[in-house]
Amino acid sequence: MERQLKMRVLIAKPGLGGHDRRAKQIAQGLKEQGFEVVFTGLRQTPGQIVDAARLHEVDAVGLSLPDSAQADLAAPMKALLPMDVVLFGFGSLREEEIPALLGAGLEAVFPAGSSVDDMADYLRRRWVLTGTY
């Protein structure tokens, strides 16, 4: 099977949070940056997110997180995702919450104030470095 020419990113909102505005903004912003984007919507379990990532053969999974309390959702996803899939997080996170999220298996964390450009630049660099394109 021939590999797609654009990086494919899945944006997911795990847990029971009922707000997905920022996740939708990130999804739209990445599309405008030239990425293929799959958006899962609200209230996704780690299993549902991993299943969607495998189904859509994504290169990266972005988790919309309200705070580091959801760090426990990252570890099971990281363990079940193919090794070359980037797992990153974003949301209303404070700088002091980042270490817990990185320790839980996220490769990168984009706290409040991060731009879509920051995410896109990171994902492009990561994709080129791994040679998965």
C-alpha positions in Angstrom: 0.0 0.0 0.0 1.4 3.4 -1.0 1.9 5.9 1.9 -0.2 9.1 1.8 1.7 12.3 0.9 0.2 14.4 3.7 0.6 13.7 7.4 -2.6 12.4 8.8 -3.6 13.6 12.3 -6.4 12.4 14.5 -7.8 14.9 17.0 -9.6 13.5 19.9 -11.4 14.7 23.1 -10.9 11.9 25.7 -12.9 11.6 28.8 -16.2 13.1 29.9 -15.5 16.8 29.2 -18.3 18.5 27.2 -16.3 21.2 25.5 -14.6 20.7 22.1 -14.3 24.2 20.8 -10.4 24.2 21.0 -10.2 20.7 19.5 -12.3 21.9 16.6 -10.1 25.0 16.2 -7.0 22.8 16.2 -8.5 20.4 13.7 -9.5 23.2 11.3 -6.1 25.0 11.7 -4.2 21.8 10.9 -6.3 21.3 7.8 -5.6 24.8 6.7 -1.9 24.0 7.2 -2.2 21.1 4.7 -2.6 18.1 7.1 -5.3 15.5 6.6 -7.3 15.6 9.8 -9.7 13.1 11.4 -11.8 14.5 14.3 -13.4 12.0 16.7 -15.6 14.3 18.6 -16.4 14.3 22.3 -16.2 11.8 25.1 -13.9 9.2 23.6 -12.4 6.4 25.5 -8.7 5.5 25.0 -9.9 2.3 23.2 -12.1 4.3 20.8 -9.2 6.7 20.1 -6.8 3.9 19.4 -9.3 2.1 17.2 -9.9 5.3 15.2 -6.1 5.9 14.8 -5.6 2.4 13.5 -8.7 2.6 11.2 -7.5 5.8 9.6 -3.8 4.9 9.6 -2.8 8.2 11.2 0.7 9.5 11.8 -0.2 11.4 14.9 -2.9 11.6 17.6 -3.6 14.9 19.3 -5.5 14.8 22.6 -7.5 17.8 23.8 -6.9 17.8 27.5 -8.4 20.2 30.1 -5.6 19.5 32.6 -3.0 17.0 33.7 -5.6 15.0 35.6 -6.2 13.1 32.3 -2.6 12.0 32.1 -3.7 8.5 33.0 -5.5 8.3 29.7 -2.2 8.7 27.7 -0.3 5.7 28.9 -2.8 3.0 27.7 -3.1 4.8 24.3 0.7 5.0 23.9 1.0 1.3 24.7 -1.6 0.4 22.1 -0.7 2.7 19.2 1.9 1.7 16.6 5.3 2.9 17.7 5.7 5.4 14.9 2.5 7.3 15.8 3.1 10.6 17.6 1.0 11.1 20.6 0.6 14.8 21.7 -1.6 16.9 23.9 -3.0 20.4 24.0 -5.4 22.4 26.0 -5.8 24.7 29.0 -2.7 23.3 30.5 -0.3 25.1 32.8 3.5 24.8 32.3 3.8 22.9 35.6 1.4 20.2 34.3 3.6 19.4 31.3 6.0 17.0 33.1 3.2 14.7 34.3 1.8 14.5 30.8 5.2 13.8 29.2 5.8 11.2 31.8 2.5 9.5 30.9 3.6 9.0 27.3 2.8 12.2 25.4 5.7 13.2 23.1 4.8 16.9 23.1 2.4 19.1 25.0 1.1 22.4 23.8 -0.3 24.4 26.8 -2.7 27.4 26.7 -1.4 30.0 24.4 0.3 27.6 21.9 -0.6 28.2 18.3 -1.6 25.9 15.6 1.6 26.9 13.8 3.6 25.6 16.8 1.8 22.2 16.5 2.1 22.1 12.8 5.9 22.9 12.9 6.5 20.2 15.6 4.5 17.6 13.6 6.3 18.3 10.4 9.7 18.2 12.0 8.8 14.9 13.8 7.5 13.4 10.6 10.6 14.2 8.6 12.9 13.0 11.3 11.2 9.6 11.5 11.1 9.2 7.7 7.5 7.9 7.9 6.2 10.0 5.0 
